[in-house]
Amino acid sequence: MDITVQDLQVFCALSFVGGIFASLWLTRFFEVVHTWRLFKEVLYHLLYMAVGLVEDVEFIREVKAKHLHEAGYDEEQIRAFQTVDDYNLTQWKENVIVKLLTRIPPRFRTMMPFRSYTEATRYLNKALKSEQDRSND
């Protein structure tokens, strides 16, 4: 079987066009993968900041309770303040997640497998644990 110059030119032209389509497809694929990884990293940091804020608020609540006790409030009054603080903190935590879910572009919402603050912290803990496991290997 002889290969003519015309056959070789057709093969080269088809290979060139195939190479263009393959490079375009691979470029788009790697863009999507990079965007996905970037989004996950930003999401982890947002959740980590929210958890840090909750820890700070918990510390402030302890200081507030100490000062209320030193100011002469009885235990029942302090518990009433703490109940209100608990309610407000719980509402704030849930609102953070709801606002995060509603403000994220629709195409990224499927990448957020949580709907509440508790689920979000579980998701963050699992992600941090898997990242830690990868760094230990």
N, C-alpha and C positions, 0 to 999 in steps of 0.2 A: 504494500500500500504506500503510495507516494503522496507526500504532502507538498502541495503546490504553494507558491507564494500567495496566491489568493486565499487559500485555506488558512495560511498562517496569519494573514492580515485580518481575516474574519475572527479568528481565535483571539488575536491581540485586541481587537476592538471590543469583542464581547468580554474579555478579561478586564479591560480598562473600565468599561461601563459597570461590570459586576463589582469591581474594586471600589468604584465611586459609591455605589449603593451600599456596599458592606461598610465602608468607612462612615457614611452618613448614619447608618443604623447603629453602629458601634458608638459613634459620638453621642447620639441621642440616648442610647442605653446608659452610657457612663454619666451623662448629665443627670439622668433620673436617679441613678444610684447615688451620685454625689449629693443631689438635693435631698434625697431621703435621709442620708447620713447627717447632713447639716441640720435638717429639721429635727431629727432625733436628739442631736446634741443640744440644740437650743431648747427643746422641750424639757430635757433633763435639767438644764440649768434653771429654767423657769420654775419647775416643780421644786428644785432644791432651794431656790430663793423663798418660795412660799413656805416650805417647811422651816427654814431658818427664821422667817418672820413669826411663825407660830411659836417656835421655841422662845423667841424674844418676848412675845406677849405673855407666855407662861411665866417667864422670869418676872416680868413687871407685875403680874397678878400676885405672885408670891410676896413681892415687896409691898404691894398695896395692902395685902392681908396683914402683913407685919405692922405696917403703919396704922391701919385701922385698929388693930389690937392695942397698940401703944397709945392710940388716941382715946381709948376707953370704950370702944364699941363692944357690945357683948357678942357672944358666938352666933346667936341667931341673926343679928344684923349683918355680921360678916358673911354668914352663909347666904343671906339674901343678896348681898352684893356679888358673891361668887356665882350664884345661880344666874343672875343677869349677865355677868361677864361670860359664863359658859355659853349661854344662849347666843350672845352677840358674836363670840368667837366661832361657834359652830356655823352660824349664818354667814360670817365672813369667809370661812373656809369653803363652804359650798358655793358661795357667790364667785369666788376666785375661779373655781373649776368651770362653772356655768359660763362665765364671761370668757374664759379661755376657749371653751368649746364653741361659743357663738362667734367669736372674732377671728378664729382660724379660718383660712380659706377653705371652702367646701371640699376641695380635692385632698386636703391634708387631714380632714376629720377622721377618715378611716384609719389613720395611723395613730390615733389616740384611743387606745382600748380601755378607757375608763370614763365613768359618768359622775363620780362623786370624789370627794377629797380622800376618803378611805381607800378607794380603788386606785386613785392616783399615787398615794404613798406606797401602796403595795407594788404598783408598777415601777415606781422609782427604786424601791428597795431591791426588786428583782433585777432591774437593769444594773444597779450598782454592784450587786453580788456577781452577776455574770461578767461584768467588766473586771472585777477583782479576780475572778477565777481565770480569766484570759491573761491577765498580767502576771499571775502566779505560775502559769504554764510555761 
